[in-house]
Amino acid sequence: MQIGFKNFSTDSADNFRQLMNAVAYPGGTFELTRCDVPNGISPAAGSIILTLCDYTNSIYLAKSHHREEIIRWITFHTGAKITASDMCDFAIGEWSELKKVDNFKLGTAEYPDRSSTLIVDQSDVNFRPVYIQGPGIKLKKKCKLPEVDLFNENNNKFPIGLDFYFTNDRKIMVINRTTKVIGIK
């Protein structure tokens, strides 16, 4: 079994700070502390799970990440339950598996925080350049995303909606529900 963080208290605190920076500054790239994870999940996605999840959370693993060693690792380190997509607090998978956003909890007007957080765990090699605008962004910022319309539909539902954490190796970028996406022609 992979050990996760080498020094849990300082590594999780460092990661929490970086995650809050990523949420506060959408489209920015932030590096998370090294995390020892099983094959099939990036160190960044594993770091998010170890930092934000415990036994009160439920996690959906899409087909690309639904592996016995990942399930054992998550449940051992966090106590979180593995569940169906419509019941999850967090979801991990590739974009092609997670882009069906109607499968996830959007929260309610009274409790918008009860929505799912989607961790898109793959490289952005097939993503296209876009501009983003919103809180935490001065004027507009250029980044790479898989599409435009889905994120704007999500933004139009505010205060409910989904937050997206894009991970690759140790890097993370967040597009939250307050972010508007503008395609580049």
Rosetta blueprint (number, residue, H / E / L):
1 M L
2 Q L
3 I L
4 G E
5 F L
6 K L
7 N L
8 F H
9 S H
10 T H
11 D H
12 S H
13 A H
14 D H
15 N H
16 F H
17 R H
18 Q H
19 L H
20 M H
21 N H
22 A H
23 V H
24 A H
25 Y L
26 P L
27 G L
28 G L
29 T L
30 F E
31 E E
32 L L
33 T L
34 R L
35 C L
36 D E
37 V L
38 P L
39 N L
40 G L
41 I L
42 S L
43 P H
44 A H
45 A H
46 G H
47 S H
48 I H
49 I H
50 L H
51 T H
52 L H
53 C L
54 D L
55 Y L
56 T L
57 N L
58 S E
59 I E
60 Y E
61 L E
62 A L
63 K L
64 S L
65 H L
66 H L
67 R L
68 E H
69 E H
70 I H
71 I H
72 R H
73 W H
74 I H
75 T H
76 F H
77 H H
78 T H
79 G L
80 A L
81 K E
82 I E
83 T L
84 A L
85 S H
86 D H
87 M H
88 C L
89 D L
90 F E
91 A E
92 I E
93 G E
94 E L
95 W H
96 S H
97 E H
98 L H
99 K L
100 K L
101 V H
102 D H
103 N H
104 F L
105 K L
106 L E
107 G L
108 T L
109 A L
110 E L
111 Y L
112 P H
113 D H
114 R H
115 S E
116 S L
117 T E
118 L E
119 I E
120 V E
121 D E
122 Q L
123 S L
124 D L
125 V L
126 N L
127 F L
128 R E
129 P E
130 V E
131 Y E
132 I E
133 Q E
134 G L
135 P L
136 G L
137 I L
138 K L
139 L L
140 K L
141 K E
142 K E
143 C E
144 K E
145 L E
146 P L
147 E L
148 V L
149 D H
150 L H
151 F H
152 N H
153 E H
154 N H
155 N H
156 N H
157 K L
158 F L
159 P L
160 I L
161 G L
162 L L
163 D E
164 F E
165 Y E
166 F E
167 T E
168 N E
169 D L
170 R L
171 K E
172 I E
173 M E
174 V E
175 I E
176 N L
177 R L
178 T L
179 T L
180 K E
181 V E
182 I E
183 G E
184 I L
185 K L
